[in-house]
């Protein structure tokens, strides 16, 4: 499970990228969480930048989104 951390600008930016990818695929948080096998509550925290994601979570989320894990860290502009 990801560790709870204070809000951090990098985590917030990463969460926003994740949210954009999720929304671009028309997925709700609940749907992505189910596809990835993660907690929707924790996914919300990750998207808001108040919780970090473990490497395992990154891999599970990337697979559920059908993207390469590195795509979760690329700024889409």
N, C-alpha and C positions, 0 to 999 in steps of 0.2 A: 504494500500500500504506500502511496506517496507520502512524504513527510509534510506536515503543516509548517509553512514558513510565512514570515511577514511579507506583505506585498513588495514586489521587486519589479523595477521597470523592465528588465529582460524577461522575467516570467510573465508579466502582463502582455508584452509584445508577442511572446511565443503563444500564449493562450489565444490572443486575437488571431494569429495566423491559423491556429488549429480551428478556431470557430469559423473563419472564412472558408477553409477547406470543407468543413462539415456542412456549412450552409450552401456552398456551391454544389454539393451533391444532393441537396434537398433533404438532409437528414436532421432529425431532431436529436437533442442530447440523449434522450432515452433510447432512440433507435441505434445511434452509434455505440452507446454504452453496451447495449445488448449484443450487437454484432461483435464488439471487441472483447466482451466478457469482463467488463469493468463496471464499477459502481457509477451510476448516473450522478449521484451526489458528489462523488470525488471528481468526476469529469467536469462538473460545473465549477468546482474549486480550481481545477487546472486551467480551465478557460478564463477564469477571473484572475489568475496569477497569484492566488493565495495558497496554492499547494503545488509542489514540484511533482513531476512525473518521473517514475523510475525508468530505466532502460527497458525493462520488460513492458511497462505500460506503453512507451513510445512504439515499440515493435508491434504490440497488439493493436494499437490505434491505427498505425500505418497500414497494417494488414487489413483491418476492417474498412479503411478508406480506399484500399486498393492503390496505395502510393508507396514509393520507396521511403523508408524512414528519414532519409536526408531531406525529402520534400517538406517535412514538417518544420525544418529549420531554415528553409530558403524564403527570403522575403519576396513576396509576389509583386512587390512594387507598390 
